[in-house]
Amino acid sequence: MDPRRLNRLLDSLHAAENAPVLRRLCRVGAEVTGNTGAGLSRIVDGVHEVVEASDADAREVELLQVTNADGPCLEAIASYR
């Protein structure tokens, strides 16, 4: 990775010191991938839950995946990606 890009990403990660670390990681993840938002969800003992998101819109998308039991998170698990 280009050192300038890495420094810019690390600066982004540290820029919002008051935000929870997982939210900051979601924000940087969205930036790195060129997406407008990113979220984290998990499935533990068969229960799918939202962990964090970069913003309110990304959280809503994560919640829709949980509510509808459909979406990229479940597709990734089903295909073992």
Secondary structure as UniProt FT lines:
FT   HELIX           3..15
FT   TURN            16..18
FT   HELIX           21..33
FT   STRAND          39..44
FT   TURN            45..46
FT   STRAND          47..53
FT   HELIX           56..68
FT   HELIX           72..79
//
